[in-house]
């Protein structure tokens, strides 16, 4: 059964209401569910069956942030090849230089290109001295470096945020 649950290798996602989502793209899972539903519909002579799917398929990742005035969180795909993180500046930082952001749950063996999500862009009134990789538009780093060392980010004003997309080669 755990092979039928879309999850990060080695661990199951938290079970909302003690339930898991099944990956019905797998033939064994599909055949099992079809057989069980067919048996129930036949046994109880059902004319109608309502089946809701009210579950997030992505796990939210919260990253430890050394600056309590900022918050970094995001989602990482099950295969760990794609991630989106949001850095939000909640209040004015007491740091003159922000700490490097470390991105958890990435595959340390892959290289990622990090960009600002174009749909959202860079905040209006962005700092006068942005970090060099932002000026260039992207940076490519190994997952091991992004997880352990992190990435330089600009000092944001309160109520500003930047949304970063990390895409593996």
C-alpha positions as CSV (number, residue, x, y, z in Angstrom):
1,X,0.0,0.0,0.0
2,X,2.7,2.6,0.8
3,X,3.9,2.3,-2.9
4,X,0.5,3.6,-3.9
5,X,0.9,6.8,-1.9
6,X,2.7,9.7,-3.7
7,X,5.4,10.7,-1.2
8,X,9.0,11.7,-0.8
9,X,11.2,8.6,-0.8
10,X,11.6,7.1,2.6
11,X,8.6,8.7,4.4
12,X,4.8,9.1,4.1
13,X,3.2,12.5,4.1
14,X,1.2,13.6,7.2
15,X,-2.2,11.9,7.0
16,X,-5.0,14.4,7.1
17,X,-8.0,12.9,8.9
18,X,-6.0,9.6,9.1
19,X,-6.2,9.2,5.3
20,X,-3.7,9.2,2.4
21,X,-4.1,10.0,-1.3
22,X,-3.6,7.1,-3.6
23,X,-1.7,7.3,-6.9
24,X,-4.2,5.8,-9.3
25,X,-1.8,6.1,-12.2
26,X,-0.3,2.8,-11.0
27,X,-2.1,-0.2,-12.5
28,X,-2.2,-2.2,-9.2
29,X,-3.7,0.7,-7.3
30,X,-6.2,1.5,-10.0
31,X,-7.3,-2.2,-10.3
32,X,-7.6,-2.5,-6.5
33,X,-9.8,0.6,-6.1
34,X,-11.9,-0.2,-9.1
35,X,-12.5,-3.7,-7.8
36,X,-13.5,-2.4,-4.3
37,X,-15.8,0.3,-5.7
38,X,-17.4,-2.2,-8.2
39,X,-18.0,-4.6,-5.3
40,X,-19.6,-1.9,-3.1
41,X,-21.8,-0.5,-5.9
42,X,-22.9,-4.0,-6.9
43,X,-23.6,-5.2,-3.3
44,X,-25.6,-2.2,-2.3
45,X,-27.1,-1.5,-5.7
46,X,-26.0,2.1,-5.6
47,X,-27.3,4.5,-8.3
48,X,-25.0,7.3,-7.3
49,X,-21.6,7.5,-5.7
50,X,-20.0,10.8,-4.6
51,X,-16.2,10.8,-4.1
52,X,-14.5,14.0,-3.0
53,X,-10.9,14.7,-3.2
54,X,-10.1,17.5,-0.6
55,X,-6.4,16.9,-0.1
56,X,-3.3,19.0,-0.9
57,X,-0.9,16.9,-2.9
58,X,2.1,19.0,-1.9
59,X,3.7,19.1,1.5
60,X,4.5,22.6,2.8
61,X,8.1,23.0,3.9
62,X,9.0,25.5,6.6
63,X,12.7,26.4,6.6
64,X,14.5,27.5,9.8
65,X,15.3,31.1,9.4
66,X,17.9,32.7,11.7
67,X,16.2,36.1,11.4
68,X,12.9,36.0,13.4
69,X,11.7,39.0,11.4
70,X,11.5,37.0,8.2
71,X,9.7,33.8,7.2
72,X,10.7,31.2,4.5
73,X,8.3,28.5,3.5
74,X,7.5,26.6,0.3
75,X,6.6,23.4,-1.4
76,X,8.9,20.8,-3.0
77,X,7.6,18.3,-5.6
78,X,7.6,14.6,-4.6
79,X,10.5,13.9,-6.9
80,X,12.4,16.9,-5.4
81,X,13.1,18.3,-8.9
82,X,10.9,21.5,-8.5
83,X,10.3,23.8,-5.6
84,X,8.8,27.2,-4.9
85,X,9.7,29.1,-1.8
86,X,8.5,32.5,-0.5
87,X,10.6,34.7,1.7
88,X,8.5,37.2,3.6
89,X,9.8,40.1,5.6
90,X,7.4,40.4,8.6
91,X,9.0,43.3,10.4
92,X,12.1,45.4,10.1
93,X,15.2,43.2,10.4
94,X,17.8,44.1,13.0
95,X,20.5,42.6,10.7
96,X,22.2,44.9,8.2
97,X,23.1,41.9,6.1
98,X,20.5,39.1,5.9
99,X,21.6,35.5,6.6
100,X,21.8,33.1,3.7
101,X,18.6,31.1,3.1
102,X,18.9,27.4,3.3
103,X,16.4,25.4,1.3
104,X,15.3,22.1,2.9
105,X,14.1,18.9,1.1
106,X,16.1,19.4,-2.1
107,X,18.0,16.5,-3.7
108,X,21.6,17.0,-2.9
109,X,22.7,15.2,-6.1
110,X,20.9,17.6,-8.5
111,X,21.7,21.1,-9.6
112,X,19.0,23.7,-9.4
113,X,18.4,27.0,-11.3
114,X,17.0,29.5,-8.9
115,X,14.9,32.4,-10.3
116,X,12.4,34.9,-9.0
117,X,8.9,33.7,-10.1
118,X,8.1,35.9,-13.2
119,X,4.4,35.9,-12.4
120,X,5.1,37.8,-9.2
121,X,8.4,39.6,-9.9
122,X,10.6,41.6,-7.7
123,X,8.8,43.9,-5.1
124,X,8.3,47.5,-5.9
125,X,10.9,49.7,-4.2
126,X,13.3,46.7,-4.1
127,X,16.6,47.5,-2.2
128,X,19.1,49.7,-4.1
129,X,21.9,47.0,-3.7
130,X,20.3,43.7,-4.7
131,X,22.5,40.6,-4.6
132,X,24.4,39.9,-7.8
133,X,22.5,36.7,-8.8
134,X,19.2,38.6,-8.7
135,X,20.6,41.3,-11.0
136,X,21.6,38.5,-13.4
137,X,18.2,36.9,-13.2
138,X,19.2,33.5,-11.9
139,X,21.8,31.3,-10.3
140,X,22.6,27.6,-10.7
141,X,23.8,25.7,-7.7
142,X,23.9,22.1,-6.4
143,X,21.1,21.0,-4.1
144,X,23.7,20.2,-1.5
145,X,24.9,23.8,-1.4
146,X,21.4,25.3,-1.4
147,X,20.5,23.0,1.6
148,X,23.7,23.4,3.6
149,X,25.2,26.8,2.8
150,X,22.2,28.6,1.4
151,X,21.7,31.5,-0.9
152,X,22.3,35.2,-0.4
153,X,19.1,37.3,-0.6
154,X,18.5,41.0,-0.4
155,X,17.4,42.8,2.7
156,X,13.6,43.4,2.3
157,X,11.4,46.0,3.8
158,X,8.6,45.0,6.1
159,X,5.6,43.6,4.2
160,X,7.7,42.7,1.2
161,X,8.2,39.2,-0.2
162,X,10.1,37.5,-2.9
163,X,9.0,34.2,-4.4
164,X,11.7,31.9,-5.7
165,X,11.4,29.0,-8.1
166,X,14.0,26.2,-7.9
167,X,14.1,23.9,-10.9
168,X,16.5,20.9,-11.3
169,X,18.3,20.3,-14.6
